[in-house]
Amino acid sequence: MRVRILYHDHCFDGAASAAFFSRLAGDQFYPGAEFCFTGMAHKASQLFEPELFDGDVNAIVDFKYSPDPRLTWWFDHHQSAFLSAEDAAHFRKDTSGQKMFDPTFRSCTMYIATVAREKFGYDPQDLKELVEWADIIDGAQYTDPQEAVELRSPATRLTLVIEGSSGSETVQKIIRMMRHQKLEEIAADPGIQLIYKPLYERHLRSMDVIRQQARFEDGVVYFDLVGHDLEGYNKFIPYYLFPQSTYTVSVSTSSFRTKVSVGSNPWVKGPLKYNLATICERYGGGGHPRVGAISFPIGAIGQARQAALEIAAELRR
Ligand SMILES: [Mn+2]
């Protein structure tokens, strides 16, 4: 029996969701199953190639819905969970009881853990730390920008590795470790340390670059990282540098896309004026009310910059 798990790649919550779901699946439903993981990224072209669903059981966690009949399980908490109105209608007709969506959860890991406990009576005590940290990280519940940026806890150091490592191999190694090991142990693993060190240097460099590039005006921090190869920078750096800011808009590039990121300062108290997922959806992107993104094709830098400038102008109003 092979269980294929598609998860949101380069995201702590995506990795933790994959680890938690694989434990639920192995302990409660498919004993002895072999788990295979596939990291999913938002991109401008087709998301789900048909050959992705190659398991006896196929699951998607912390990522968009697919109407593919081979999909067995689905858990997501993103406001923009459906690629189309047809997909949303397809989900509403589902009768399996194994496709679940609740955008009120701060993290998909907490969502899966809650459903596992309430619906399936599964409550693994050894994964409590993982679930709590996923909720802090994905829900931006850090005490202050220092906690998020200075990387003093194992979970924040692992976040740097998960967000910054190239390819999916390292993230999948971490997912397999998350199934049974403490975060402290994983972060201290010599193989993970080897990847962490250069990423930490890059993290420090990204702070310098953002400090140089950023323009702060009417509550909005705007910066352009095109040419700096810094996609996956720590998204709390702008609020560490500009604690009085409310929103961040940035443009960055990677090997497979040009990305506009739109975020809000989690330490600003009270409701925000704009829903960032809704703004990003207008440009073909999505996310959550307080953080969103838009993916453009490689090379579509002009188009991405125009969208970013328009959004920054809107947020300054
Ligand atoms: Mn998530």
Boltz pocket constraint, residues with backbone or C-beta under 6 A from the ligand:
constraints:
  - pocket:
      binder: B
      contacts: [[A, 13], [A, 14], [A, 62], [A, 77], [A, 106], [A, 107], [A, 108], [A, 138]]
      max_distance: 6.0
